[in-house]
């Protein structure tokens, strides 16, 4: 019986799975977990449904493999749909196995990884199958912020089934073989007349660049599962622990002299913030989340002095680093993730403001920007902000300024912290004087210089206690690591409440 359960329905079914460029459920689990650590739960479970010929087809596992094992020596729970059995469709027994393993993960306080490759609800079981999804959604929500939840999309995921991955912390997808959508291409064409392919509607690249549903996209399952293992190495087991430390070979007091060349003094010149992050963090290694969506802000996990940190940074190379609707959503949820799992936050500012425009205002930039503001204000983990060049207007406040609770705020000597840029400010403050001048353009240039010298010099904010220090860029790594070490024992409590009511 065990041999039958482990081998699957037939060699033909396995060959068909491989022909699609997909691995079997057990092959995927073997890639995810450390060798020889998988302990299966309920391998002999079978459904008890009647009708439509189901009573004559009762395979072991019922189309899902569940259990636990280890990743880098730490416990991880996993369930994997077996597409060879009922197309991985979810029925009552199938759902009960997933419910069981989710309950075990929550009770044990260990991460849960789902390897998704299923055709949705098992139609022959009717509403019972739908109720099974409801149980999964309820447990996803219960586990949110308690244990890390990672969804790996390795096949189709349609209809209500797509909401479980959407409730988890991270979504991985593989190009060509995985899709996610609420209504498929046929329904879309029937209702709207639009013709679209499965991948064009809900493929990995669509969700990684357009919708933001997928955090990571890969060309093959092997590289995808390898990065799932890497991500797990940067996360704690649960919300009561901290992420595992890894003593770096990179010296903590290493000077970063190259930063003065990487970041132009001229605030209008772009540069790649990724190179700044690479220079600061341990060994130049970081895992960027949502790399291809809302590219005007970067969110990443890295280590500083061996301690895992979450980095939020404006990207001047994309839209000059402004905050817009998608960037606010992206950064806000990442801040919430880090706060939930005790990961300190380092924010690197070079932001000219929020993106102006009718589309942004009508799209709700106010409430979307408020999501990021709420996330920072609500976060109790150690928080350090650093202004590299400019930080203007409401975007400066929202990006973890001292006024919203940053524990420490630093800036480089070239920083400009102000309500707006000098040119725009001069046009507002001195508009009458400029208009009345014999040479308005010369007067405007003079007023710009005056405004800069009075309100935008690098030490204006420091003199008023809004910065803790103005530091040499070359000392950035050393200063950040020292500050994080001091804040490691930070303890902060929020007011007693059932939960907040964040902007939506």
LODO-991115 format. One record per residue (C-alpha): residue in three letters; x, y, z. Coordinates in steps of 0.25 Angstrom, whole numbers, padded with zeros to 4 digits, always signed. Layout:
LODO-991115
ALAXYZ/...
end
This chain:
LODO-991115
UNK+0000+0000+0000/UNK+0011+0010+0004/UNK+0018+0006-0009/UNK+0006+0009-0018/UNK+0004+0022-0010/UNK+0018+0027-0013/UNK+0019+0023-0027/UNK+0006+0029-0032/UNK-0005+0025-0041/UNK+0004+0020-0053/UNK+0017+0022-0061/UNK+0009+0028-0072/UNK+0003+0038-0063/UNK+0017+0042-0058/UNK+0022+0042-0072/UNK+0011+0052-0076/UNK+0015+0061-0064/UNK+0029+0061-0069/UNK+0025+0064-0083/UNK+0019+0077-0079/UNK+0032+0081-0073/UNK+0027+0079-0059/UNK+0032+0070-0047/UNK+0024+0061-0039/UNK+0019+0065-0025/UNK+0030+0056-0018/UNK+0041+0061-0027/UNK+0037+0075-0023/UNK+0037+0072-0009/UNK+0051+0065-0010/UNK+0057+0078-0016/UNK+0051+0087-0006/UNK+0055+0079+0007/UNK+0068+0074+0012/UNK+0071+0060+0008/UNK+0064+0049+0015/UNK+0056+0058+0025/UNK+0042+0057+0019/UNK+0032+0051+0028/UNK+0019+0049+0021/UNK+0005+0050+0028/UNK-0007+0042+0024/UNK-0001+0035+0011/UNK-0012+0025+0012/UNK-0024+0034+0012/UNK-0034+0032+0002/UNK-0047+0039-0002/UNK-0061+0034+0002/UNK-0069+0041-0009/UNK-0080+0034-0017/UNK-0086+0036-0030/UNK-0080+0040-0044/UNK-0071+0027-0043/UNK-0063+0033-0032/UNK-0066+0020-0023/UNK-0058+0012-0033/UNK-0046+0021-0033/UNK-0040+0023-0019/UNK-0025+0025-0020/UNK-0016+0027-0008/UNK-0012+0041-0004/UNK-0025+0046-0011/UNK-0016+0055-0020/UNK-0008+0063-0009/UNK+0005+0059-0002/UNK+0006+0066+0012/UNK+0017+0065+0023/UNK+0029+0072+0029/UNK+0044+0072+0027/UNK+0055+0081+0029/UNK+0061+0093+0021/UNK+0075+0096+0025/UNK+0073+0088+0037/UNK+0060+0095+0042/UNK+0046+0089+0042/UNK+0037+0093+0030/UNK+0023+0088+0027/UNK+0019+0085+0013/UNK+0007+0081+0004/UNK+0008+0078-0011/UNK-0003+0075-0021/UNK-0001+0063-0029/UNK-0006+0066-0043/UNK-0006+0052-0047/UNK-0018+0049-0038/UNK-0031+0056-0041/UNK-0023+0067-0047/UNK-0019+0071-0033/UNK-0033+0075-0031/UNK-0038+0078-0017/UNK-0049+0069-0011/UNK-0053+0066+0004/UNK-0041+0057+0008/UNK-0031+0065+0000/UNK-0035+0077+0007/UNK-0035+0070+0021/UNK-0021+0066+0019/UNK-0017+0081+0016/UNK-0025+0086+0028/UNK-0018+0076+0036/UNK-0004+0080+0032/UNK-0007+0095+0033/UNK-0012+0092+0047/UNK+0001+0085+0050/UNK+0010+0096+0045/UNK+0002+0107+0053/UNK+0003+0098+0066/UNK+0018+0095+0064/UNK+0022+0109+0060/UNK+0029+0106+0047/UNK+0028+0111+0032/UNK+0017+0105+0023/UNK+0021+0104+0008/UNK+0010+0100-0002/UNK+0014+0094-0016/UNK+0002+0097-0024/UNK-0002+0089-0037/UNK-0017+0087-0036/UNK-0029+0088-0045/UNK-0038+0095-0034/UNK-0050+0089-0027/UNK-0053+0074-0030/UNK-0066+0077-0038/UNK-0072+0063-0035/UNK-0072+0066-0020/UNK-0079+0079-0021/UNK-0081+0088-0010/UNK-0073+0079-0001/UNK-0060+0083-0009/UNK-0064+0098-0008/UNK-0065+0096+0007/UNK-0051+0090+0007/UNK-0045+0103+0001/UNK-0052+0111+0012/UNK-0045+0103+0022/UNK-0031+0106+0015/UNK-0034+0121+0014/UNK-0038+0122+0029/UNK-0025+0115+0033/UNK-0017+0124+0024/UNK-0023+0136+0031/UNK-0021+0130+0045/UNK-0006+0127+0041/UNK-0004+0141+0036/UNK+0007+0148+0043/UNK+0009+0136+0052/UNK+0017+0127+0043/UNK+0023+0130+0029/UNK+0014+0124+0018/UNK+0020+0122+0004/UNK+0012+0118-0008/UNK+0019+0112-0020/UNK+0011+0112-0033/UNK+0015+0100-0041/UNK+0003+0098-0050/UNK-0011+0104-0052/UNK-0018+0111-0041/UNK-0032+0116-0044/UNK-0045+0122-0038/UNK-0046+0123-0023/UNK-0033+0114-0021/UNK-0025+0126-0025/UNK-0029+0133-0012/UNK-0021+0124-0003/UNK-0007+0128-0010/UNK-0012+0143-0009/UNK-0014+0141+0006/UNK+0001+0136+0008/UNK+0013+0144+0010/UNK+0021+0141-0003/UNK+0016+0135-0016/UNK+0026+0128-0026/UNK+0023+0125-0040/UNK+0029+0118-0052/UNK+0028+0123-0066/UNK+0020+0115-0076/UNK+0015+0105-0066/UNK+0008+0113-0055/UNK-0004+0122-0057/UNK-0013+0129-0047/UNK-0027+0135-0050/UNK-0041+0136-0044/UNK-0048+0134-0058/UNK-0041+0127-0069/UNK-0039+0131-0084/UNK-0051+0125-0089/UNK-0060+0132-0078/UNK-0053+0145-0081/UNK-0056+0144-0096/UNK-0070+0140-0094/UNK-0073+0151-0085/UNK-0064+0163-0090/UNK-0061+0158-0104/UNK-0046+0159-0101/UNK-0037+0148-0106/UNK-0025+0144-0097/UNK-0016+0132-0095/UNK-0015+0126-0081/UNK-0001+0132-0079/UNK-0005+0145-0085/UNK-0017+0146-0075/UNK-0010+0140-0062/UNK+0004+0135-0065/UNK+0017+0137-0057/UNK+0022+0150-0064/UNK+0008+0156-0064/UNK+0007+0155-0049/UNK+0022+0158-0046/UNK+0021+0171-0054/UNK+0007+0176-0056/UNK-0002+0171-0045/UNK+0008+0169-0034/UNK+0002+0156-0029/UNK+0015+0149-0031/UNK+0027+0153-0023/UNK+0037+0144-0031/UNK+0037+0138-0045/UNK+0046+0127-0051/UNK+0049+0119-0063/UNK+0049+0105-0057/UNK+0045+0098-0044/UNK+0059+0095-0039/UNK+0063+0110-0038/UNK+0050+0113-0033/UNK+0051+0103-0021/UNK+0065+0107-0019/UNK+0061+0121-0016/UNK+0050+0117-0007/UNK+0060+0110+0001/UNK+0069+0123+0001/UNK+0057+0131+0006/UNK+0054+0122+0017/UNK+0068+0124+0022/UNK+0065+0138+0024/UNK+0052+0137+0031/UNK+0049+0133+0046/UNK+0041+0120+0049/UNK+0030+0129+0055/UNK+0026+0142+0060/UNK+0032+0139+0074/UNK+0046+0137+0068/UNK+0057+0145+0061/UNK+0063+0141+0047/UNK+0075+0133+0048/UNK+0088+0140+0049/UNK+0100+0137+0040/UNK+0113+0143+0045/UNK+0119+0150+0032/UNK+0133+0149+0026/UNK+0130+0163+0022/UNK+0137+0173+0032/UNK+0126+0181+0040/UNK+0135+0193+0040/UNK+0138+0192+0025/UNK+0138+0206+0018/UNK+0129+0208+0007/UNK+0137+0219-0001/UNK+0131+0215-0014/UNK+0118+0221-0010/UNK+0122+0235-0012/UNK+0124+0231-0027/UNK+0112+0223-0028/UNK+0102+0234-0024/UNK+0103+0247-0032/UNK+0102+0260-0024/UNK+0093+0266-0034/UNK+0079+0262-0029/UNK+0074+0261-0044/UNK+0084+0250-0048/UNK+0079+0236-0047/UNK+0087+0224-0042/UNK+0084+0210-0038/UNK+0080+0208-0023/UNK+0083+0193-0024/UNK+0098+0196-0025/UNK+0097+0204-0012/UNK+0090+0193-0005/UNK+0100+0183-0010/UNK+0112+0192-0005/UNK+0106+0193+0009/UNK+0100+0179+0012/UNK+0108+0167+0016/UNK+0116+0161+0005/UNK+0108+0169-0005/UNK+0096+0158-0004/UNK+0082+0162-0004/UNK+0069+0156-0008/UNK+0060+0166-0015/UNK+0045+0164-0014/UNK+0035+0168-0025/UNK+0048+0172-0034/UNK+0040+0175-0046/UNK+0027+0181-0041/UNK+0026+0196-0036/UNK+0041+0197-0039/UNK+0042+0211-0034/UNK+0043+0205-0020/UNK+0052+0194-0015/UNK+0049+0184-0004/UNK+0059+0173+0000/UNK+0064+0164+0010/UNK+0079+0164+0014/UNK+0088+0163+0025/UNK+0096+0174+0032/UNK+0106+0169+0042/UNK+0100+0155+0041/UNK+0086+0160+0045/UNK+0075+0159+0035/UNK+0069+0173+0032/UNK+0058+0178+0022/UNK+0062+0189+0013/UNK+0052+0199+0007/UNK+0059+0208-0003/UNK+0055+0218-0014/UNK+0060+0215-0028/UNK+0064+0228-0035/UNK+0066+0220-0048/UNK+0051+0217-0049/UNK+0042+0229-0049/UNK+0052+0237-0042/UNK+0049+0229-0029/UNK+0035+0235-0027/UNK+0025+0228-0019/UNK+0012+0224-0026/UNK+0000+0215-0024/UNK+0007+0202-0027/UNK+0020+0206-0020/UNK+0013+0210-0007/UNK+0005+0196-0007/UNK+0018+0189-0009/UNK+0026+0196+0001/UNK+0015+0196+0011/UNK+0012+0181+0011/UNK+0027+0178+0012/UNK+0028+0187+0024/UNK+0017+0179+0031/UNK+0023+0166+0027/UNK+0036+0170+0034/UNK+0029+0176+0046/UNK+0021+0163+0048/UNK+0034+0154+0048/UNK+0043+0163+0056/UNK+0052+0167+0044/UNK+0058+0181+0046/UNK+0056+0191+0036/UNK+0066+0200+0029/UNK+0060+0211+0019/UNK+0069+0218+0009/UNK+0062+0231+0004/UNK+0064+0238-0009/UNK+0050+0242-0012/UNK+0045+0255-0019/UNK+0031+0253-0014/UNK+0018+0246-0019/UNK+0015+0244-0034/UNK+0006+0255-0038/UNK-0005+0253-0048/UNK-0020+0251-0050/UNK-0019+0236-0051/UNK-0012+0235-0038/UNK-0022+0244-0031/UNK-0034+0237-0037/UNK-0027+0223-0034/UNK-0026+0226-0019/UNK-0012+0231-0017/UNK-0017+0237-0003/UNK-0022+0223+0002/UNK-0010+0215-0004/UNK+0000+0225+0001/UNK-0007+0224+0015/UNK-0004+0209+0015/UNK+0011+0211+0015/UNK+0009+0222+0025/UNK+0001+0213+0034/UNK+0010+0201+0033/UNK+0022+0209+0037/UNK+0015+0216+0049/UNK+0010+0203+0053/UNK+0023+0196+0053/UNK+0030+0193+0066/UNK+0043+0186+0061/UNK+0056+0194+0060/UNK+0055+0205+0050/UNK+0066+0213+0044/UNK+0065+0223+0032/UNK+0076+0229+0024/UNK+0074+0241+0014/UNK+0084+0239+0003/UNK+0081+0252-0005/UNK+0067+0257-0005/UNK+0054+0255+0003/UNK+0043+0264-0001/UNK+0029+0267+0004/UNK+0019+0256+0009/UNK+0028+0245+0003/UNK+0039+0249+0013/UNK+0030+0247+0025/UNK+0024+0234+0020/UNK+0037+0228+0017/UNK+0040+0226+0032/UNK+0044+0239+0037/UNK+0047+0242+0051/UNK+0033+0248+0053/UNK+0026+0235+0050/UNK+0035+0227+0059/UNK+0048+0224+0053/UNK+0058+0220+0064/UNK+0069+0226+0058/UNK+0070+0236+0046/UNK+0083+0239+0038/UNK+0087+0246+0026/UNK+0098+0248+0016/UNK+0105+0262+0015/UNK+0098+0265+0002/UNK+0084+0263+0007/UNK+0072+0272+0004/UNK+0060+0270+0013/UNK+0049+0280+0010/UNK+0035+0282+0007/UNK+0038+0282-0008/UNK+0050+0285-0018/UNK+0056+0299-0017/UNK+0051+0303-0031/UNK+0036+0300-0028/UNK+0037+0306-0014/UNK+0043+0319-0019/UNK+0032+0320-0030/UNK+0022+0319-0018/UNK+0028+0327-0007/UNK+0034+0338-0016/UNK+0024+0338-0028/UNK+0020+0353-0025/UNK+0034+0358-0024/UNK+0038+0350-0037/UNK+0026+0355-0045/UNK+0029+0370-0041/UNK+0044+0369-0044/UNK+0050+0375-0056/UNK+0057+0362-0059/UNK+0048+0351-0054/UNK+0057+0340-0058/UNK+0069+0346-0051/UNK+0060+0349-0039/UNK+0055+0335-0039/UNK+0070+0329-0039/UNK+0073+0338-0027/UNK+0061+0334-0019/UNK+0064+0319-0022/UNK+0078+0321-0016/UNK+0073+0329-0004/UNK+0063+0318-0001/UNK+0074+0307-0002/UNK+0083+0314+0007/UNK+0072+0317+0017/UNK+0064+0304+0018/UNK+0071+0293+0009/UNK+0085+0293+0014/UNK+0089+0279+0019/UNK+0089+0282+0034/UNK+0076+0289+0035/UNK+0069+0277+0039/UNK+0080+0273+0048/UNK+0080+0286+0055/UNK+0065+0284+0059/UNK+0067+0270+0064/UNK+0060+0263+0052/UNK+0073+0256+0049/UNK+0082+0248+0059/UNK+0094+0251+0051/UNK+0100+0254+0037/UNK+0110+0243+0034/UNK+0121+0241+0024/UNK+0115+0232+0013/UNK+0128+0223+0014/UNK+0124+0220+0029/UNK+0109+0216+0025/UNK+0111+0201+0027/UNK+0118+0203+0041/UNK+0108+0212+0046/UNK+0096+0204+0042/UNK+0102+0191+0048/UNK+0105+0198+0061/UNK+0091+0204+0062/UNK+0085+0191+0059/UNK+0093+0184+0070/UNK+0089+0195+0080/UNK+0074+0193+0076/UNK+0074+0178+0076/UNK+0068+0178+0090/UNK+0057+0189+0087/UNK+0044+0186+0093/UNK+0031+0194+0089/UNK+0017+0191+0091/UNK+0004+0196+0084/UNK-0008+0200+0091/UNK-0018+0189+0094/UNK-0028+0187+0083/UNK-0034+0175+0075/UNK-0027+0180+0063/UNK-0025+0193+0055/UNK-0033+0198+0043/UNK-0023+0201+0032/UNK-0026+0208+0020/UNK-0031+0200+0008/
end
